[in-house]
Amino acid sequence: MLDLTTSNLTSRYSWETLDQDQDALRWLESTVLPPYLSTCRWFAGKARQQEAFRVAVMHGIGLGADAVAFLAIVEVVYADGETERYLLPLSFIETDQPDASEIPSKGILTPAEFDQKSGLLVDGIYDERFRLALYANLAGENVMPQKAGQVRFYRGRGLAADDVDTTIISRVLPVDSSNSALAYGVPHQPEKYFLKLYRKLFQETNPEVDLVSFLTEESQFSHIPAYAGSIVWEQEHTPDITLGMMQLMVENQKDSWSQTGDYLNDFLYAVPNRLFTIREDVFDRVELLGRRTAQMHLALYSPKSDDNAFKPEAFTDEYRAFIIRRIEALLERRYAMLIDNYTKLDPLAQRLAWVFMEAKEMIDEFIEDFRHRPLESLRTRIHGDYHLGQVLATDNDFIIIDFEGEPESSITERKIKHSPLKDVAGMIRSYHYAVSAKLFGSTETENIDPDHLQRVSERWYNLIRDTYMNAYLETIGNPHPLYKNSNEFNFLLLVYLLEKAVYELGYEISYRPAWVKIPLKGIMDVIREIQKIQTADPNRDSEVPRLQMGLLETKKQ
């Protein structure tokens, strides 16, 4: 029976029977979980009206010496929208345990007492016994039957045989994100493996685990943190749910966004002196990233795979309709946002916005062309959220990370096969952002005419883009079944560049009006190329609408 006279969780039953203690579980749901989850960075429902918290499932995980922790699956019901599920490991640390005083406040759900034993109810990741139990089960490839299905631990090639039966060191990494990160190591290498526990759960395997395990187990592509294992909740007649994934840790200098910013500093300092300088090693790095991107796409191109999830597919009518619905919805919202916020934009952004809105008919025709144009290129699984921030720079190479896909897309959408050019478009846009943000956001250039900065940034971007693309194409090979020919390649790249830049535009209008010119310039580049395609088409029945490009002409500096 639960003692309701105290604000702490107090039960006459033992901790090990928590999954059967209905009074304690109801106390957790009504009193403990609502305030606690709202303090967690990984809880995505803070801004929504919460109606109920339910402990839907409790998976028991043995900690040795008859101790146990639980993998709690917590359902959060909202006034509007779908119910969400979260993974919350639970452990009980008695007051007299040596590490009880070391639990950080953010890891403590509540003081508690079970069967007259006082202690702390904590997020299990802060209990070393729980962390080591996860590792041991992964290393042993164990299967743990539960009341609701089973928890299966998969071991991958990345987990070295020498590290299966040895002393393991663990700690919680100070990563404040949508997931939790644990580090594992051996005495001579204290941080060798990285275990990501997925907090928000979906009724499907996580796309990151699918991709990283495939690349590690089925290809020779080594420029990712190798797959070392995963934790999966399996039930009959229900899709598996991924709870966590372990990979090799990667020693890196910084992500490529930061490194590109460093390279741009030399360029930035020269601009006020009307000098145009790019170090040669910048081109070397960009070429290398182009090659690594192509090698990743070649590894994901698997026409002989027995796994349908990785077999290439054609550009079906269904897929085209999906992309067109997405682009048209984005365009409709962006046109409206530009009209509502037009007076808040600076003069350069206003001119770009005007030409963009005047080009609506041309863009609509381009979209219809995508709907009906014969395409023989192929679609595969891709990274899905590819930009400079997803690439770690080592001393002389790159490691590609975070294969979870677009954060705002559903898990099902993240598994849709696209042309790899969607990734390429993401990286090209990232380079454009890097130079534009540096030049337009630095004190060194604040007194320079924006039109001049626009031209200078465009020259840098064009050189870097062409360097990246040339290396990519050289590595992919020409022709390659992924891309029927150069015409299809260029056409599809425009489709994904348009989608990406229009998507970016909404964020900038809402949060960074001073940066609206960056995605608008990206859209303008696409519009110019669309006009070239339409003008050169001998089968067109009507003239291409003339764009108001004169609005973009500026005085020479």
Salt bridges, closest charged atoms under 4 A:
ASP19 OD2 - LYS147 NZ 3.49
GLU29 OE1 - ARG26 NE 2.57
GLU75 OE1 - ARG54 NH2 3.01
GLU84 OE2 - ARG48 NH1 3.37
GLU84 OE2 - LYS200 NZ 2.97
ASP123 OD2 - ARG199 NH2 2.63
ASP127 OD2 - ARG129 NH2 2.74
ASP163 OD2 - LYS192 NZ 2.62
GLU191 OE2 - ARG171 NE 2.38
GLU204 OE1 - LYS415 NZ 3.76
GLU208 OE1 - LYS196 NZ 3.03
ASP210 OD2 - ARG381 NH2 3.91
ASP210 OD2 - LYS415 NZ 3.26
GLU234 OE1 - ARG152 NE 2.93
GLU236 OE1 - HIS237 NE2 3.69
ASP262 OD2 - LYS254 NZ 2.53
ASP266 OD2 - ARG279 NH1 3.15
ASP281 OD2 - ARG279 NH2 2.62
GLU313 OE1 - ARG379 NH2 3.13
GLU313 OE2 - LYS417 NZ 2.96
ASP346 OD2 - LYS517 NZ 2.72
ASP364 OD2 - LYS360 NZ 2.93
GLU365 OE2 - ARG540 NH1 1.74
GLU368 OE2 - ARG371 NE 3.04
GLU368 OE1 - HIS372 NE2 3.47
ASP369 OD2 - ARG373 NH2 3.21
GLU376 OE1 - LYS484 NZ 3.48
ASP397 OD1 - HIS223 ND1 3.69
ASP397 OD1 - ARG292 NE 2.83
GLU404 OE2 - LYS196 NZ 3.45
GLU406 OE2 - ARG326 NH2 3.26
GLU406 OE2 - LYS422 NZ 3.56
ASP423 OD2 - HIS297 NE2 2.91
ASP449 OD1 - LYS555 NZ 3.92
ASP451 OD1 - ARG351 NH2 2.70
GLU458 OE2 - LYS521 NZ 3.29
ASP466 OD1 - ARG465 NE 3.16
GLU499 OE2 - ARG326 NE 2.31
GLU499 OE1 - LYS422 NZ 3.04
GLU504 OE1 - ARG429 NH2 2.83
GLU508 OE2 - ARG512 NH2 2.86
ASP525 OD1 - LYS521 NZ 2.52
ASP525 OD1 - ARG528 NH1 3.97
GLU529 OE2 - LYS532 NZ 3.16
